[in-house]
């Protein structure tokens, strides 16, 4: 797995990418083992889950990348449902009209 499966963010500390726990979860793969981990989540934490189509979106300057996504997720002045809209608009703007060939799925949960 090239990209972490999510981001955990809180108002008290900066956003952090979660560690990958194994290959992509899919019924197409047989006999794969996935690690299971528990992470502490507190009130006012934000959990962001996304597919690699978000961070792999291309423009003339390269890929959108995890750093840009982390920066947007760290903005706690915006509610989760508005943040998801901002991220998707930002990704489309970054692509600057280039076709996006990969799926783009994003979930933002404010705890």
N, C-alpha and C positions, 0 to 999 in steps of 0.2 A: 504494500500500500504506500503510494508515494506521498499522499497528503493525509493529514490528521482527519479523523472523522468529525471533529467539532471544535468549538471554541468555548471556553468558560470565562466569563467576565464578571467582575464585581465592581461596585463603586469604591471599594477600599484599595483595590490593587489593579494593575494593568491586566489586560486580556491575555489569556494563555491558551495556546493550541494544545488540545488533548493528544495523548499518544495514541498511535494506531495500535489496534489489538489483533491484527491479522489481515488476511486478504479480504477482498470485497465479499460481502454476504450475498450469496445468490444460490437459488436452487439448482443452477446449472452446474455447480461444482459439487462433486461427491467426495466424501471421505476427507474433507478439510476440517481442521480443528481451529477454533477461535478461542482466544483468551477472553476471560471475563474479568472485569475490574469494577470496583465500586469507588466512586469519587464523592467527597463531601460537597453538598450544595446547600447554601444558606439562603435566607431571605435576601432579596434584592440582587441575587445573582442572575445572570443572563446566560442561557445556553443556546448556542447557534450551531446547527447541523447543516451540512451542505455537501453537494456532490462536487467532484473535481471540475465539472463544467463551469463552475463559478470562477475558481482561481486559475483555470487554464485558458480562459478567454483571451484571445490574441488581439494585439493592435500592432502598429508599426514599431512600437517601442518594446515589444515582447509580451509576456504573459501578465495578466492582471495581478496574480500572486497573492500569497497569504498575508504579506505585510499590509497591503492596501485594505484587505478585508478586516484584519485585526484593528486597524486604525478606525474604521467605521464602527465596528462593534463596540469599541471603547467609549463611544459617545452615549452616555447614560442620560442625556437630557432629552432623548427621543424615545418614545414608547416603542415596544417591540414590533407591533404591526406596521408602524411608520418606518422603522429601521429597515424592515425587510423590503419595503417599497424603495427606500433610498438606495439600498445595496443593489437591487436589480436595475434601477435607473443608472446608477454609477457604472455598473458592469456594461450595460448597453452603450452608454456614452463612451466608455473606454474603448469598446470595440469599433467605434467610429464608423458604423455602417457595414463593417465586415460581417459576412455570414457566420453565425454561431452554429457549429455542427454537433456539439455535445449537449446532453441534457443539462439543464440548470435547475436544481432543486434546492430550496433554502427553507429552513425552519428556524424561527426565532422564538424562544420561550423565556419570558420574564417570570422569575420565581417570586 
